[in-house]
Amino acid sequence: MEGVFLSKTYFIVVLLVFLALAALTFAFAYESYATTTPSAASQTKSQVNTLRQSATPQSIFLNNFIVSIFTIIPIAGPILFAGVCINTAEAIGQLAYAYHVSPFLYVIGVYIPVGTIENSAYSVIIAESIFLTVALAKGNLKDRLKNQTWKSLILYVAVLAVSATIEAALIRGI
């Protein structure tokens, strides 16, 4: 998995990770929607509305960065990040319940404008973790870190920043 940074293999791994994140989001949003209670949905709605009042591109970026940067750790990072994804998907399911819309429509409403870009950033960092795991197994971790990982980190941060900017604009109604 060495060579050119934006190789065909790189794009395929990022795409597969992206699709896995989307499937995870849909599955757990539906599960949460089906099993939540009115009080839990109302509480989640209230908490999210409170967070939205002070949301800025910087605060959104910092939150998303903090909950996802560890994902680059080979093997363990993506497994731990699955918990973050599940938690987010469960909140989406509860919000769908609170707003009386299907989880499919709510996920689409969130996923298209923000989730697509945000999960693209997460897909890049998870893909890099996969490439680091392979490099570790092959004994060329140092080469991967020196020649490729920093490029993935720059791409991840840039895409995450774009996502946070768009999310903040949508929250403010711009």
N, C-alpha and C positions, 0 to 999 in steps of 0.2 A: 504494500500500500504506500510505497514511496513514489517519488517523481513529482509530477506537476500537481500544484495545489488544487486547482479547480478541474480535476480530472473527471472522466466519466464515472469512475468508481466512487469518487467523492460525492458527486451529484446523486448517484443512485442510493448511497447510504443515507444521505441527508433526506432524500425523498421518502425512503422506507421508514425512517424515524418519524418524519412528519406525519405520514399516514398512520403509523402506530399511535402517535399522540392524539390525532383526530379521533381514531377509533376508541381510544381510552376515554377521551372526553365525552363522546356520545354515549358510550356504554354506562359510565358512572353517572352522567347527568340523568339518564333515564332511570337508573336504579334509585338514585336519590329522590327524583320526582315521585316515583311509585311508593317510596317508603317513608317520606318525610311526614311530619305532622304540621298542622296549621301554625302552631306556636313556633316551631323550629324555622319554618319558612318565613314567618313574620320577623323573627329575631334576625335572621340572615339579611333580609331586606333592609331592616333598620340599620344594621351594622354597615352594610355596603353603602347606604345613603349617607351615613355619617362620614365614611371614608371619602366619598366623592366630593364632599364639601371642601376638603382641603387638598384635593389632588392637584398636583402640578406635574409637568413632564419630569422634573427632577425627582420628585418623591416616588412617582410610578417607576421610573428607571431604577432608582436605588433599591426599591422593594424587589422588583423583578430580578435585578442583578444579585442581590443578597440571597434570594431563594433558589437561584439557579447556578451560580458560579461553581459551587462544589461538584456539580454534575460532571465536570471534566475529569474527576478522579476515576481512573480505570476501574471497571467492574462495579464498584460500590456506588459511584456517583449517580449513574442512571437509575439504579435500583432505588436509591434514596429519593431521587427526584420524582419517581413514580408516585410517591406519597403526596408530593406537592400537587401533581397533576390530578390525582384522585380527589384531593381536598377541593381544588378549584372546580372540578366537574360536579362534585356534590353540591357546592354552593350554587352553581349554575342551575342544577336541578331544583334546588329549593327556591331560587329566584323565579324560575319558570312557574313553579307552583304558586308562589306568592302573587305573581302578576297574572295568573290564570291563562297561561299560554302553554302550548305543548313544548316539551323540552327540545324537540327538533327545531321549532321556530326560534326558540330562545338561543339555542346553540348557534344556529345559522346567523341570527342577528348579532351575536357577540363574535362569532368566529370569522365571519367575512371581513369586517373592517379592522378588527384588532387581533383576533386570535391567529389569523393566517400569518401575519407579520411576526407576532410575538412567538408563535410556535416555530416559525422559521429560524429565529434566533436560537431557541432551545434545541431545535434539530441540529443546528451547526455544532453546538457545544456537546451534545450527546454523541454525534457522529465523531467528533474529535476524541471523545473518550473511548469510543470503539477503536479508532485508529491507534490511540495510545496503548490500548490493551493488546492489540495485535503486535505493535512495535515492541512492547515489553516481552511478549512471548517469543518474538524473533530475536531479541537481544539488541535491538537497535533503537531503544527508547530515546537515547541522547540525540541521535540524528533526527528523529521525529520532532523532538522538542526544539531543536536548534533550527530546523529548516521549514517546518510546516505549522506547528502548533500556534505560534504567535500570529500567523495569518488567520487561523480559525478564530482566535481570540479577538482580533480586530474586527473581523466580519461579524462575530457574535455581538460585540459591544455596539457596533454601528447599527445593526438591524434592531437590536433591543432599544436603542435610543430613538430610532424612527417610530417604532411601535409605541413607546411611551409618549412621544409627542402627539401622535394620532389619537391615542386613548385619552389624553388630557383634553385635546380639542373636542372630542366627541362628548366627553363628560361636561365640558363648559358650554356645549351647544354651538360651537363655532363651525 
